[in-house]
Amino acid sequence: MRAVAARVSSAAVRVDGDVVGAIDEPGLLVLLGVHRDDGPEQAAVLARKLHELRLLRDEQSCASVGAPLLVVSQFTLYGDTRKGRRPSWSAAAAPELAEPLVERVVALLRERGARVETGRFGAMMAVESVNDGPFTVLVEANPPAPAVPGAQRA
């Protein structure tokens, strides 16, 4: 799993003009991508990292100050642009794998006591944010081992 975490003063996500998730105080906007080989282990690692990483002002974390997170699914984080002009999405998980893993990250964050807002999986979303800093980092959860050339996927 891969996430782009931005420290924000506020953020919101709209679907068809309606706000479906928003945070109106300092916290993190998290764009979350799922790799085709990810599973529950990566969801657990990423939830812990996002909650405990000291990305907020004065090296605080969402866990230490109770700051909210707005989590938005973003399959394009696994776009491969190494060849040609059109990204390949082959590394991104299919929706039937990705959606439950995104939901798992959100559930695990909430189990940890985090206040979490979300976008709507699979919807065309408009994401607004007021970046604080700006301060944005890439967070990865134990990426799956690279595929062995010639090996078949199960």
URGISUL-V714529 format. One record per pair of residues at least 12 apart in sequence whose ideal C-beta (glycine too) atoms are under 8 Angstrom apart, sorted by the first residue. I is the first residue (numbers start at 1). GAP is how many residues later the second one is. If there is no record, write none. Layout:
I & GAP
I & GAP
This chain:
1 & 31
1 & 32
1 & 33
1 & 34
1 & 37
1 & 41
1 & 42
1 & 44
1 & 45
1 & 100
1 & 104
1 & 139
1 & 140
2 & 30
2 & 31
2 & 33
2 & 75
2 & 76
2 & 136
2 & 137
2 & 138
2 & 139
2 & 141
3 & 27
3 & 28
3 & 29
3 & 30
3 & 43
3 & 47
3 & 74
3 & 135
3 & 136
3 & 137
4 & 26
4 & 27
4 & 70
4 & 73
4 & 132
4 & 133
4 & 134
4 & 135
5 & 23
5 & 24
5 & 25
5 & 45
5 & 48
5 & 50
5 & 131
5 & 132
5 & 133
5 & 134
6 & 22
6 & 23
6 & 24
6 & 25
6 & 123
6 & 125
6 & 128
6 & 129
6 & 130
7 & 19
7 & 20
7 & 21
7 & 48
7 & 49
7 & 50
7 & 124
7 & 125
7 & 126
7 & 127
7 & 128
7 & 129
8 & 15
8 & 18
8 & 19
8 & 20
8 & 21
8 & 62
8 & 121
8 & 122
8 & 123
8 & 124
9 & 16
9 & 17
9 & 121
9 & 122
9 & 123
10 & 12
10 & 13
10 & 14
10 & 15
10 & 119
10 & 120
11 & 12
11 & 16
11 & 18
11 & 59
11 & 116
11 & 117
11 & 118
11 & 119
12 & 58
12 & 115
12 & 116
12 & 117
13 & 57
13 & 59
13 & 104
13 & 105
13 & 106
13 & 107
13 & 112
13 & 113
13 & 114
13 & 115
14 & 111
14 & 112
14 & 113
14 & 114
15 & 104
15 & 105
15 & 108
15 & 109
15 & 110
15 & 111
20 & 98
20 & 99
20 & 100
20 & 103
20 & 105
21 & 49
21 & 51
21 & 96
21 & 97
21 & 98
22 & 48
22 & 95
23 & 45
23 & 46
23 & 47
23 & 92
23 & 94
25 & 42
25 & 43
26 & 30
26 & 31
26 & 41
26 & 106
27 & 29
27 & 35
27 & 40
27 & 41
27 & 42
27 & 43
27 & 88
28 & 22
28 & 27
28 & 28
28 & 34
28 & 39
28 & 40
28 & 41
28 & 42
29 & 40
29 & 41
29 & 43
29 & 98
29 & 100
30 & 20
30 & 39
30 & 40
30 & 41
30 & 42
31 & 41
31 & 43
31 & 46
31 & 96
32 & 14
32 & 39
32 & 40
32 & 41
32 & 42
32 & 45
32 & 70
32 & 73
33 & 40
33 & 41
33 & 42
33 & 43
33 & 44
33 & 45
33 & 59
34 & 39
34 & 41
34 & 44
34 & 58
34 & 59
34 & 63
34 & 64
34 & 67
34 & 68
35 & 43
35 & 56
35 & 57
35 & 58
35 & 108
35 & 109
36 & 42
36 & 54
36 & 55
36 & 56
36 & 57
36 & 58
36 & 61
37 & 107
38 & 55
38 & 59
38 & 63
38 & 103
38 & 106
39 & 62
40 & 61
40 & 64
41 & 100
41 & 101
42 & 59
42 & 99
42 & 100
42 & 102
43 & 58
43 & 61
43 & 62
43 & 65
43 & 98
44 & 60
44 & 64
45 & 96
45 & 97
46 & 59
46 & 93
46 & 94
46 & 95
47 & 57
47 & 58
47 & 61
47 & 62
47 & 65
48 & 60
48 & 64
49 & 90
49 & 92
50 & 12
50 & 19
50 & 55
50 & 59
50 & 89
51 & 12
51 & 18
51 & 58
51 & 61
51 & 63
53 & 84
53 & 86
55 & 80
55 & 82
57 & 75
62 & 52
63 & 49
63 & 50
63 & 51
66 & 47
66 & 49
67 & 48
68 & 46
68 & 47
68 & 48
68 & 49
69 & 40
69 & 45
69 & 46
69 & 47
69 & 48
70 & 46
70 & 47
70 & 48
70 & 49
71 & 31
71 & 34
71 & 35
71 & 38
71 & 45
71 & 46
71 & 47
71 & 48
72 & 46
72 & 47
72 & 53
72 & 55
73 & 25
73 & 26
73 & 29
73 & 46
73 & 48
73 & 49
75 & 14
75 & 17
75 & 18
75 & 23
76 & 13
76 & 16
77 & 15
78 & 13
78 & 14
78 & 15
79 & 13
95 & 26
95 & 27
98 & 23
99 & 22
99 & 23
102 & 19
103 & 18
106 & 12
